[in-house]
Amino acid sequence: MLTVKTSQEASALLSARFGFKVGETETVPLWRAAGRVLAQDVTANEFVPDFNRSTVDGFAVKAADTFGCSESIPALLRFVGEVAMGQTPGFELGPGECAYVPTGGELPKGVDAMAMIEYVQDFGTERGIEKPVAPGENLIYRGDDVKPGDTILPAGIMLTAKDIGTLAALGIVDVPVRVRLKVGVFSTGDEVVPVESKTVGAQVRDVNGPLLCAALEEAGCEGVYLGICPDEKAELRRRIEQALPDVDALLLSGGSSVGIKDAVQDILSDLGELLLHGIAIKPGKPTIAAAVQDKPVFGLPGHPMAACFIFRLFVRPVLWKVMGTSVKEGSVQATLTTAIPSNHGREECMPVLLCDGKATPIRGKSGLITTLAGANGYLRVPRDTEGYSAGDTVTVFIF
C-alpha cells in the first residue's frame, strides 16, 4: 500500500527540501533570452523616452490656449509647422501657436499638451481646436517610463517576450542569464519502444520521454533524453547512478506503482533520501520523489496524462525553486458546462476545453493521449468535495 500525502503536503515537503542553488551564469543575445532566468538586476542608465513625445496624432499646443473652446467657438491657433518622425523640432511653440506632431513624435519646446486631430479643424493658416486639453494630456515627458538608476527587471525572473521588448528599449543586446538546469529523462518498461519503432503486440511507443523533455524546455531547463530502461532492477540502478553525475535533476517515468518489477522506490531509498511515494491526486497517485546526491529525482507515472500533470504541479515548481525563479500559472474564471462528480478522497485534475468563457470537461482515462491533446486548460477539484455542478464558476489553468 502507498502511504499517500495530500498535494499540499507533497508541495510543502518538496519546497522545504530543495532550495535555490547559485549556479553558473552566461551571456546570451537578446533574441535568445526569452525563457531564460535573469542572472542580475537590470538597471537603466538612460531616460526612456529620451524626449517629450506625443501619444496621439494631433497638434501640439499650450493647454491654456484651449481653455473654454468648443465646437461652436473653437480656439483659433496659428499653424507654425509640422514635426517629422524621428526628427528634433527646429522651433519653439509660442502663445497662440500650434504644430502638427504624429504619434511618437518629439514635441517642440513650449508644448504642454496635445490636441487630438479628431477635434481640430483646418482653417488654412490657423487651426480650430474644438475640445480643450489639460496640461500633460496626450503626451509623455522625458523619463516618464524609465529614469537612470531605476531597477527595470529584477534578477530571478524568467524572461518573457515583453521583457525582451523592455531590454531592447534600453539598448541591451547581451543579457546575463543563469545556465539552464540540465535534467535527465528516461522511461522505464519492458513494453516501451523508441518513438521511431513500429510496435508489435502489446508494445507502446515512448510518449513520456519526448513529452517530458519538451515540458522541461518550456520550463526553461535543458531536457536530456536518456532513452528507455527495461524493468530490471540492477540495470535500472546502474542507469540512475550513471546519469546523476551529469545532470542537476532526474525524471523517470513508469516503474512507480507497487508491483513485482517496480524497483524505483527501493533503488532511490538505497541511493539517497526517499521523500514521498504516493500523492492523493488523480491522475498521478503513485508518484515518487527523492533526493539523491542532493539532487531532485522523481519517479513519475507511466501514463502520459498523469506524468504531464505531476510535472506541472510538483516537478516544475521544484526545478524553478532550484533555479531561483517562479512563474505564476495563468488562469481564468469559466462556467462549467457539465457536472464533475468527485468523491474518491483524492484531488482530481480534469482537462477541459475552454471556449467563450465556458469550460467543457474532456473525460478519458489517464492513459489516453487524445484526452490531453484536445484540452487547452485544466481545473483542480479539491479532494474533500463531491465535485462541481454544471453552471458552477471554476478556475481554469491554461496549458
N, C-alpha and C positions, 0 to 999 in steps of 0.2 A: 504494500500500500504506500502511496505517496503521502508525505506529511506536507500538505499544501499551505501556502501563505496567501493572504489576500493580495490583490495587486498593489494596494497602498503599502502593505508591509514589505512586499518584494521591492518596490521602488525605494522605500526608505532604507532598506538594508543595503541595496546596491549603491545608493548615493553616499551612504556613510562609509562604505568600504573603499570606494575609488574616488580619487580627487585629481585636481589639476597637476599635471607634471610638466614642468618647464622643459620644453624641447628645443630643438634647433630651429633657426629661422632662415628664410631665404628671401630673395627679392625676385618678383615676377613682373612682367609687363602688365600695364593697366588692363589691357583687354583679356588677360588670362587670370585676373584676380577674383572674378566672381566665384562664390562658393568657397573661398579660402578664408581662414581666420586671420584677422589683422593682428600683427605682432606688436605694434606700438601705437600710441595715440597719434592721430593726425592733427597737427596744429597749423592754422592758417598763418601765412607770412605776408598776406596782401589783402586788400579790400575786394569784396565781391558783392555787387558790381564795383568796378573801379571808377565809375562815373554816375552822375544822376541820369536816370533813364526813364522813358515813358513806358507805361504798361498798356497803352491803347494807341490806336491810330487817331490822331486828332491835332489839336492846336495848343501849343504852349502859351500860357497866359500868366499874368499876375492875378491871383484869385480875387483880389479886391476890385479889379476892373469888371468882374462879372456879377457882383452882388446886386440883387434886385432885378436882374434881367428876366425875360420870359419870351415865349413865342410871339406875343403881341408887341413887346417892347424889348427887342434884342439889344445886347451891348455891342456897339459898333467899334471894332478894334482895327487899327491899321495893320495890314498884312505886310510883313517885312522880309519874308523868305521861307525857305524850306531846308530842313536838315536831312542829309543823305545818310543812309545806314552805314555804320562803321566810320563815320566822319565826325570830327570835332567841330561844332559850330564856330564860325568865324565872326560871330556878332553877339551882342548882349541885348536882351529884351528890355525896352524902356516902358514907362507908363503908357497905357492905351495902345499897346502893340501886341501882336501875336505872330506865331510862326508855326508852320506845319512840321510835325515830328511823327514818324511812323513808330509802330510798336517796337520797343527795344532800342530806339534811337536815343542818342545823347541829347540832353536838354541844354539850351543856351543858358548863359548866366542870367540871373534876374528872374528866372521862372520858379513859381512855387505851386503850379497846378497844371493839369492837362484837361482841356475840354474835348469830349469825345466828338468825333467827326459827325456822328448822327445828329448832334444838336448844334451844328454850325452851318450857316448859310453863306454862300459866296456872293459878295456884292462888288466884285472887281478888285479894287484896291483895298477894300475893307472886308472883314468877316463879321457876320452877325452871330453872336453867342446867345443861344436861346435858353440855356439852362445854367444857373450859377454853379460854380465849383468851389469847394473849400480848400484852404491851404493843405498841400500834401496829397490831394486827390489824384488818383490815376498815375502816380509816379512812384519810383523807388529811388531813395537817396543813396549816394555812395556809401558802401559798407552796411546797408540795411540788412543784407543777407549774412555777410561774414566780415569780421574785422581782424586785423593781425593779432595773434595771440589767442584767438578763440580755439577751443578744442572742438573739432568738427566731427571726428569719428573716434570713439574710444577703442583701445586695444581689447581684443577678445570677441569682437563682433564677427559674425560670418557675413562677408561682403555680398551684397545683392546688386542687381543692375542699377538701382537708384544710387547706391553708394559709389559705384563706378562713375556715374554722372557727376557726383559731388567732387570726387577726386579729379576728374577731368576739368571741372570748373576752376580748381586750384592749381592746375598745371602740373599735377603729379603723374608721371608716366611710369615710374618704378615703385612698386608697392611692397613694403615689408610684410611678409606673412609667415605664419608658423608652418613648419614642414608637416605635411599631412600624416596622420596616423596610418600605419601600414597594418591592415587587418587581414589575416589569413582566413580562407573559407574552404572547407571541404565537406563533401557529402558522404554519408555512410549508407551501406546497404548492399547486400548481395544482388538485389533486384535492380539496382541503379546502373544505367549505362550512359556513356557520353552523349551529348546533345546530337552529335552528327550520326549516331548509330541508328540502325534500323532495329526496332525492338522485336524480340522473339518471345512468344509465350507471355509470361507474366512480368516481363521486364518493363521498366519505365525509364524515360529519359531524365537526366539530371536537371530538373527545373530550378531547384533551390540554389545551386552554385551560381549560375548567371544572375538569378533574381537577387540574391544577397550581395553579390559584387556590385550590381547596378545600384542597389539601395545604399551601399557604402559610398559609392561615388557621389550620389545625390546628397549624402550627409557630409560631404567634404573630406572623406577619407579615401585612401587608396585600397581598393579591394584586390587581394591577391588570391587568385583561384588556384587551389592546391589539388584539385582532382577528386577522385572517388576512392573511398577506402572500404574494403569488404567488412562484413560483420565478423571480424576475427580479433579477439582481444589483444593478442600480442602485437599484431600488425597495427591496430588502432593506436595502441600506446606508442609504438615506435614512430608513427606518423606525427602524433602530437608532440613528442619530445623533439623530433627533427624540425618541426615547424616553429616552435616557440622562440628560439633564439633570434629568428629573423623577422619577427612581427611584433607589433605592440599589443595586439589582441587576437583572439582566435574564435571563429564560429564554426560549429559542427552542426549539420542538420541530419536528423534521423538518429536512431540509437538512443533516444532519451526516455522512452517508455520502459516500464518494468517488464522484462522478458528474458528468456534464456540467453539471447545473443546481445542484449543491450548492456554493454560494459562501460559506457561513458562515465556513469556515476562512480563506479569503482576506481577507474583509472584516475579521474580528477581528484578523488578523495586521497588517493595514494600520492599523487604528484604535488598536491597543494591543499588549499582550503576549500572544501565544498560549502558554498553559501546557501544554496537552496536547491531543492528538487521537488517541483510542483508549485503551481500558482493557480489559485481559484479563479480561473478565467477560461472562457470558451470563445474561440479555439485556443489551444496552447497550454493546457494543464500540465503536461509532463516536462516543462521547461527546466533546464539545469543551468545553474550559474556557479562559477568557481573563480578563485584567484590562484593562479599558478605562476610562480616567479614574479608575483605582484602584478600580473597582467590579467585583464578580464578574459575569461574563457566561458563561452556559452554553448550549451547543448540545446539546439532548437528542434522543435517537432519536424517530422519529415513532410507533413502536408504543407504545400506551398502557402495556402491562405493563413494557416496557423503560424508558419515561420515569418510571414510578412507582418502580421500583427504584433508578434512578440518582438520582432526587430524594432518596429516603430515605438512601441510602448515601453520597452525595457532596455534593449541593447543600445539604441541610438542615444538616449539620454546619458548613459554611462560613457559612451565614446565622446560625446560633446563635453562632458564634465572633465574628462582626462585632457581634452584639447583646450579647456579653459573657455568654453563658449556655451551658449544655449540659444535655442531658436524657439520662438512661440509658434505652436502649430496653429494654422489658420482654421477658423471655424465660423459657421453661420447658423442662424436660427431658421428652422424649417418646420413645416407642418407634415406630420406623419400621415401617409395615405392609408396604411393598413396597420392593424394591431400587431404587436410583437409580444407574445406571451413568454415569460421567462421566470421559472420558479424552481430552477435546479440548484440554487445555492452558489452559483458562480456568476461573476460579472461576465457579460456577453458583449462581444464586438460584432456588430451587424453591418455588412457592406450595404450601401444604399446608392440609388441613382438620384442625384439631386437635380431638379429641373423646375424653374419658375417658382422657387420658394417651397417646393414640395419634395419630401424625401420618401422614396419608394424602396422598401427593403428588397434586397436581392437574396433570395433564400437558396441555400445549397449546402452540401456537406463540405467540411474543411479541405477535402482532397480535390475538390473541383476547381480547376484553374479558371474556368469561364466565370465563376462567381466573382472573382477579383477583377477579371478583365472587363466586366460590364459595369463596375462600380466607379464612381468619381468621388466618393466620400464614405464615411462610416460613422456610426454612433455607438456609444457605450451605454449598455443597460446595466445599472447597478445590481449587485448580487442580492441585496435584501429587498427586492421589489418583485412584483408579479408582472413586470414588463411595462409596455406602453400601450395605450389605446389609440385607435385611429382618430386623427384630429388633434392629438397632443402636439404641443410645440416642443421640439427636441433640438439639441445641439449637434450639428453635423460637422465632423472634422474633415477637412478637404485633403484628398490624395494629391 
